[in-house]
Amino acid sequence: MYVNVAARRDLQVQAGQFKLPFGLDENASSTKLNFVTRTLLSTPLTPGRDRGVMVHGRLLKRVVRYELGLFDHDGRNARTDNPERVFAGRTAVARLRAAPLTQAKGTLGRLAEDLLVGFAFTQVSVPEGVPAVRGRTVLDAPFFASRYYVDGRRLRTGVELRWRPGPFSVESEYVRLATERRGEGVEDQDLSPLVATAWYMAGTWAVTGERKTRGLDTPRRPFLQGGPGALELAVRTEAIAFRSGARGEPLSMRPRAEVIRGNRNHATTAGANWYLNRWIKLQANIVFERLDDAELGPRPPMRVFWSRLLRTQVTL
């Protein structure tokens, strides 16, 4: 629950518990997702919800959107119920997004008025211990346990893009999360940071012709009311990797290793969304995943996984 006070169009204040302004996919409503699951980067690398206060607004004739916040912790996604895992305290976050062609005229204006690009970062100090940030597959199976000690600053940076021309949409995002390991060597020396990086690219096409900016949840010709409803095809490719800042050999799984044994997961998802009417939505996905290091995965020596997902959504 939160409260938002709009002092002016370019200055609003929001306080309570809500999602930190970081992550395009993470901040999308669960009822508006183009796929059955969120991206691989959303849960492990973006903060999620926490208590805090934020100022936000729009500038330059609504072309630029800004969000600045201070929160009690690093978000719900970065913590677990395991008391042996550490999580961060007071977190500062900033997000800046721009719609550079929103004032354009003619064909360019019609095609690119919804183009949105953005940059965001968070900064926080993490106490000594094993962090809760871990790597998991689409179906939440572990492939990187993160048993390495950290201590120091955590810096999270992200770049995002969204474009929805007509019946099409394109989304992309890149996130880097680096946590320092100060004094965590076997001789109390500083180690290279623990680094996680992830990206995705996704596209959709409303075959029945609805405009993506207006939403497909109100089909032009609902099912059993003179039409087939709204049908959308979607595809997404993505990857997430965990490693140390230092590269080379030998790789080690010791909790105070300089060069850790990391892992990477790459996934491709193909799907279809069927909006029967304004209340019912069906989603079907086929997911292909491939791990770099199968021995760290959920079922060694299996490196490749196929998943079939189905989601039914009823909105009242």
Long-range contacts (C-beta under 8 A, 24 or more apart in sequence): 8-57, 9-57, 9-58, 10-57, 10-58, 10-59, 11-55, 11-57, 12-55, 12-56, 12-57, 13-53, 13-54, 13-55, 14-53, 14-54, 14-55, 14-56, 15-52, 15-53, 15-54, 16-51, 17-49, 17-50, 17-51, 17-52, 18-49, 18-52, 18-54, 19-47, 19-48, 19-49, 19-75, 20-46, 20-47, 20-48, 20-49, 20-50, 20-52, 20-69, 20-71, 20-75, 20-91, 20-93, 20-122, 21-54, 21-56, 21-67, 21-69, 21-93, 21-94, 21-95, 21-120, 22-46, 22-47, 22-93, 22-95, 22-120, 22-121, 22-122, 22-156, 22-158, 23-47, 23-120, 23-158, 23-160, 23-173, 23-175, 24-118, 24-160, 24-162, 24-171, 24-173, 25-171, 25-173, 25-200, 26-77, 31-313, 31-315, 32-215, 33-283, 34-169, 34-171, 34-202, 34-204, 34-232, 34-234, 34-236, 34-271, 34-273, 35-202, 35-234, 35-236, 35-269, 35-271, 35-283, 35-285, 36-271, 36-283, 36-284, 36-285, 36-309, 36-310, 36-311, 37-138, 37-285, 37-309, 39-173, 39-198, 39-200, 39-202, 39-236, 39-238, 40-138, 40-198, 40-200, 40-238, 40-239, 40-240, 40-265, 40-267, 41-173, 41-175, 41-198, 41-199, 41-200, 41-238, 41-240, 42-77, 43-77, 43-136, 44-77, 44-133, 44-134, 44-135, 44-136, 44-196, 44-198, 44-240, 45-77, 45-133, 45-156, 45-175, 45-177, 45-196, 45-198, 45-240, 46-75, 46-77, 46-156, 46-158, 46-175, 47-71, 47-74, 47-75, 47-76, 47-77, 47-78, 47-91, 47-93, 47-122, 47-156, 48-75, 48-76, 48-77, 48-78, 49-75, 49-76, 50-74, 50-75, 50-76, 50-91, 52-91, 54-93, 61-103, 62-99, 62-102, 63-98, 63-99, 63-100, 63-102, 63-103, 64-96, 64-97, 64-98, 65-96, 65-97, 65-98, 65-99, 65-118, 66-94, 66-95, 66-96, 66-97, 67-93, 67-94, 67-95, 67-96, 68-93, 68-94, 68-95, 69-93, 69-94, 74-122, 74-124, 74-126, 74-154, 78-131, 78-132, 78-133, 79-132, 80-132, 82-132, 84-129, 84-130, 85-129, 85-130, 85-131, 85-132, 86-126, 86-127, 86-128, 86-129, 86-130, 86-131, 86-132, 86-150, 87-126, 87-131, 87-132, 88-124, 88-125, 88-126, 88-127, 88-154, 89-124, 89-125, 89-127, 90-124, 90-125, 91-122, 91-123, 91-124, 92-122, 92-123, 92-124, 93-120, 93-121, 93-122, 93-123, 94-120, 94-121, 94-122, 95-119, 95-120, 96-120, 97-160, 111-165, 111-166, 112-163, 112-165, 114-162, 114-163, 114-164, 114-165, 114-213, 115-161, 115-162, 115-163, 116-160, 116-161, 116-162, 116-163, 117-159, 117-160, 117-161, 118-159, 118-160, 118-161, 119-157, 119-158, 119-159, 119-160, 120-157, 120-158, 120-160, 121-155, 121-156, 121-157, 121-158, 122-154, 122-155, 122-156, 123-153, 123-154, 123-155, 123-156, 124-153, 124-154, 125-152, 125-153, 125-154, 126-150, 126-151, 126-152, 126-153, 126-154, 126-179, 126-180, 127-151, 128-184, 130-255, 131-179, 131-194, 133-177, 133-179, 133-196, 135-196, 135-240, 135-242, 135-263, 135-265, 137-265, 137-267, 137-289, 137-297, 137-298, 137-305, 138-267, 138-269, 138-287, 138-289, 138-307, 138-309, 139-307, 141-297, 141-298, 141-299, 142-298, 143-263, 143-265, 143-291, 143-293, 143-296, 143-297, 143-298, 144-242, 144-262, 144-263, 144-296, 145-296, 146-194, 146-242, 147-253, 147-255, 148-181, 148-194, 148-244, 148-255, 148-256, 148-257, 148-260, 149-181, 149-184, 149-255, 149-256, 150-179, 150-180, 150-181, 150-184, 150-194, 151-180, 151-181, 151-182, 151-183, 151-184, 152-179, 152-180, 152-181, 152-182, 153-179, 153-180, 154-178, 154-179, 154-180, 164-211, 164-212, 164-213, 165-212, 166-211, 166-212, 167-205, 167-206, 167-207, 167-209, 167-210, 167-211, 167-212, 168-203, 168-204, 168-205, 168-206, 168-212, 169-202, 169-203, 169-204, 169-212, 170-201, 170-202, 170-203, 171-200, 171-201, 171-202, 171-203, 172-199, 172-200, 172-201, 172-202, 173-199, 173-200, 174-198, 174-199, 175-199, 178-245, 184-256, 185-256, 185-258, 186-256, 191-244, 191-246, 191-256, 191-257, 191-258, 192-244, 192-245, 192-246, 192-258, 192-259, 193-244, 193-245, 194-242, 194-244, 194-245, 194-260, 195-242, 195-243, 195-244, 195-245, 196-240, 196-241, 196-242, 196-243, 197-240, 197-241, 198-238, 198-239, 198-240, 198-241, 199-238, 199-239, 200-236, 200-237, 200-238, 200-239, 201-236, 201-237, 201-238, 202-234, 202-235, 202-236, 202-237, 202-238, 203-234, 203-235, 203-236, 204-232, 204-233, 204-234, 204-235, 204-273, 205-232, 205-233, 205-234, 206-230, 206-231, 206-232, 207-231, 207-232, 207-233, 216-273, 216-275, 217-275, 217-278, 217-281, 217-315, 218-278, 219-275, 219-276, 219-277, 219-278, 222-276, 222-277, 222-278, 223-276, 223-277, 224-276, 225-277, 229-274, 229-275, 229-276, 229-277, 230-274, 230-275, 231-272, 231-273, 231-274, 231-275, 232-272, 232-273, 232-274, 232-275, 233-271, 233-272, 233-273, 234-269, 234-270, 234-271, 234-272, 234-273, 235-268, 235-269, 235-270, 235-271, 236-267, 236-268, 236-269, 237-266, 237-267, 237-268, 237-269, 238-266, 238-267, 238-268, 238-269, 239-264, 239-265, 239-266, 239-267, 240-264, 240-265, 241-265, 241-292, 261-293, 261-296, 262-293, 263-291, 263-292, 263-293, 263-296, 263-297, 264-291, 264-292, 264-293, 265-289, 265-290, 265-291, 265-292, 266-290, 278-315, 279-314, 279-315, 279-316, 280-312, 280-313, 280-314, 280-315, 281-312, 281-313, 281-315, 282-310, 282-311, 282-312, 282-313, 283-309, 283-310, 283-311, 283-312, 283-313, 284-308, 284-309, 284-310, 284-311, 285-309, 285-310, 285-311
